[in-house]
Amino acid sequence: MAEQKSQANQQDTNTLLKVRREKLEALQEEGKNPFVITKYDVTHHSLEIKEQYEALEGQEVTVAGRMMFKRVMGKASFCNIQDLQGKIQAYVARDAIGEDSYKDFKKYDVGDIIGIKGTVFKTKTGEISIHAAELVLLSKSLQILPEKYHGLTDTDMRYRQRYVDLIMNEEVKDTFVKRSKVISSIRRYLDGQGFMEVETPILVSNAGGAAARPFETHFNALNEDLKLRISLELYLKRLIVGGMERVYEIGRVFRNEGLDTRHNPEFTLMELYQAYTDYHGMMDLTENLYRFVAKEVTGSEILIYGEHQLDLSKPFERITMVDAVKKYANVDFHEIKDTEEAKKVAREHHIEFEDRHTKGDILNLFFEEYAEEHLIQPTFVMDHPIETSPLTKKKPENPEYVERFEFFMNGWEMANAYSELNDPIDQKERFEAQEKAFEAGDSEANHTDEDFLNALRVGMPPTGGIGFGIDRMVMMMTNSPAIRDVLLFPTMKTLGKENQ
């Protein structure tokens, strides 16, 4: 029965699509092909007409957008169109636009893009509308939009056909308007702090700066294998060496990893580097930046995310990784002498580890297992083990740990920052340790970057650096449950290959 209903629905759809094609052919035969129109002068958008009604009442305006509703009532009809700002109603009367134009209008379909010139007025029910004097069909829709009251609800189809999603779901468009505001607010804040925006290579021979597997490709002209960058770090640090004291970049990076609610293989990263400061300076910058962006985008320093109220107005909590593990796992790594003892404690707590892991690696595994989920309010987790931080300065008083923090909210890592390692000898040793880790099976280990080492030998000043995941930041600012909800075109498996 369900199959028969589906076949009947498909037949109805095919019939409707055929009718739309026939309407286009009739228009073309009459010399009214909408696709030959190259421009239409728009004077106003829907929301500004409503907000400025007192000044615009009785005035002529020109709007354009997609017709989302039409009700024909003899010699007069109503329709509404949707533009960038929202929807507005139009009153379309035969005597006002002419008999031929009215005849054409009655054949328009929901989804068609039209231009309307007319005067602003209020209907008897008080709805601000446009009394149409002229209608123009600007583009014929040959596809049928989803049913009005149910919208586009299939999640997979929403991501694949974002253009339809934006038409049918106003909150989706609002999310991406806010995403744009987030990025422009970040730029405004950093520009105001004396930072300079730069661009660095996407195709690189050595994809370093993070623990991740890169995508690989081949450059035919040079007959050379290249990788898509996984980070912005090493090139931005070269610019600090070159004397650009405050630099940042907002751009796509690519990591050959899985898909879930917080991960997409290509995502937007912002990294900045500031000479003559350290990770404490980066904490201050993070607090100020997040407050600035939240206020500009949401109007508040309190973010609502799911069931939580995330308070950015108070000083962010600061806790070391060792203290976080002690607090939430009741294990004190200051009392654990070496790797063998760390592995023993890990076994007792059912923490899975690999033979190559050392005490610092196991501390990090404990933190991920026991502490992360509790870090709901804005929190800086400081002083990571050296094993997991190959590009970071050691703490002078305790060289097992480094001057690094990760910024957490809602149990998620939101940013990662260092007092940057500027000792070329130490950096070379760290790269060598990473190479050994790679040989031991760590596919995400860094590889030695000789040119970067040369830059450090030239001399890099003390520097603080940080990387922000822009997509997760937008998720927080828009209360979006999945990273795909804040990516206009998320990575999807090609249709027809979903089950392969």
Secondary structure, 3 states (H helix, E strand, C coil): CHHHHHHHHHHHHHHHHHHHHHHHHHHHHCCCCHHHCCCCCCCCCHHHHHHCHHHHECCEEEEEEEEEEEEEECCEEEEEEEECCEEEEEEEEHHHHCHHHHHHHHCCCCCCEEEEEEEEEECCCCCEEEEEEEEEEEECCCCCCCCCCCCCCCHHHHHHCHHHHHHHCHHHHHHHHHHHHHHHHHHHHHHHCCCEECCCCCEECCCCCCCCCCCEEEECCCCEEEEECCCCHHHHHHHHHCCCCEEEEEEEEECCCCCECCECCEEEEEEEEEECCCHHHHHHHHHHHHHHHHHHHHCCCEEEECCEEEECCCCCEEEEHHHHHHHHHCCCHHHCCCHHHHHHHHHHCCCCCCCCCCHHHHHHHHHHHHHHHHCCCCEEEECCEHHHCCCECEECCEEEEECEEEEEECCEEEEEEEEECCCHHHHHHHHHHHHHHHHCCCCCCCCCCHHHHHHHHHCCCCEEEEEEEHHHHHHHHHCCCCHHHHCCCCCCCCCCCCCC
